[in-house]
Amino acid sequence: MKKTKIFADANLTVGTIDPNLYGSFIEHLGRAVYEGIYEPGHKTADENGFRRDVLELVKELNVPIVRYPGGNFLSGYDWRDGVGPREKRPTRLDLAWFSTETNEFGTDEFMKWCRVAGVTPMMGVNMGTGTIKDAAQLVEYCNHEGGTDISEMRRANGAKEPYHVRYWCIGNEMDGPWQIGHLTAEEYGRKALEAAKVMRWANGELKEEDGTNWAERPLKLIVSGSSNHEIKTFPEWDRVVLEHTYEAVDYLSMHRYYMYDEDRDDPLMDFLGSADDMHEYIGTLRATIEYVRAKVRSKKKLYLSFDEWNIWTVTAPRHEPLWKQAPHLLEDVYTFRDAIVFAGLMNTLLNNCDIVKLGCLAQLVNVIAPIMTKKGGGVFRQTSFYPFRYLANNARGETLRTFSDSDVFGNMFGKARFINEAVTHDRANRRVCVSLCNYDEEAREVELELRSFGEPEAVEYVEMTSLDLDAVNGFGAEKVKPHRKELPEMEAGRTFLTLPALSWSFLILQY
């Protein structure tokens, strides 16, 4: 049996984990909203029409922040369509997903849902068909106390107090030709800068004379970066946009999805290399940010918002008719194979927590999501639900820098490690978490050395394995999930773990 040694020390850290790294995403796409988080008349629906069974699973995942309302949908959306009396809201064609949008669910409903779910809202402003005035007025609607036409509109709609939304995405994937109102980097950079300016002004933020400090309760603005690293404009898009907006924004957005493709020469190993490819993608944007920071002579630190990421395998033609409301779109049913790659992607986010501060798993319900629902029926947890739940609820504090002698395998991205790990340290709760993926088709032994923690004690050890890589969960049949293992013994801060072939393991230690 091949062996891998992993060493981590309490004093050698990558950075602090922002809890918002474990965020998610709800778009007006498919059944994410309607029949997902919102289904009036459902047996579990509350007085707002929110499905309680879905809310329970969202809380189980411990999602802290949710991005809304898109996504590609955002670039054709007028936020005014989704506020006010429901009977007066217009029904529109959604040109992003060729669906019909009734606007029954909009900004006010989302804010109510966030309160009930206990999550922070991350709103988006339309940079496709929308104007900077639209962006400023949406901020005014959400955040201004009252006394103006826009803020009084919110009050008349039932929200006497402002929502105080802090996190705002300035558009979505504006680099993509598929985007409604697609812009060049130069066009978008200029527009995003002006949008950021008026959004801050609408929030009552006045810039100090030295140009570095903003007033109390500032907005956290996210500018659209590259939608993936395979698009021809990457990373030049990011450089140009940042040179326009660096001082005005707080985060650069990045998106990436990974796929198991049977048509590749070595589909399994290519898929298993996804996490290391994600790390390289982050590294390129890290370097781009630092380049622009030096070029514009800034003292400010800018971070990454990885506000769309997941595994996305559904490529079949659409079977539902055009213009249907809430059609079944992008409803991936995740396999065990997907789950272990998903866990590696989460490890990568943790191992880059010094630069990636926001993360949004795309999406939360039904659409490439960890939670699936049936109209009028039940819910189930997808295979990917479990790595997310364990990490989001336990891997807190700081990520430790690991030193591993894992060997590598070749794949379409280059080289990737057979043992993919992340080690986190929660000083306040004296807890260490270890997430381990074995991407070898044989079992491996891992020697884990954590001697700086004295004599830590294992308190929980779970493992996901399956003889069938295509195994999935379903309604009433959640067969693919972690099972508890016998707690390993620690001696002088060391332990030895046997990781089954193609598996994910998660160990929690207290000291």
Secondary structure by P-SEA (a helix, b strand, c coil): cbbbbbbbbccccccccccccccccccccccccccccccccccccccccccaaaaaaaaaacccbbbcccccccccccccccccccccbbbbbcccccbbbcccccaaaaaaaaaaabbbbbbbbbcccccaaaaaaaaaacccccccaaaaaaaaacccccccccbbbcccccccccccccccaaaaaaaaaaaaaaaaaaaccccccccccccccccccccccccccccccaaaaaaaaaaaccccccbbbbbbbbbbccccccaaaaaaaaaaaaaaaaaaaaaaaaaaaaaacccbbbbbcccccccccccccccccccccccccccccccaaaaaaaaaaaaaaaaacccccbbbcccccccccccccccccccccccaaaaaaaaaaccccccccccccbbbbbccccccccccbbbbbcccccbbbbbbbbcccbbbbbbccccccccccccbbbbbbbcccccccccccccbbbbbccbbbbcccbbbbbbcccbbbbbbbcc
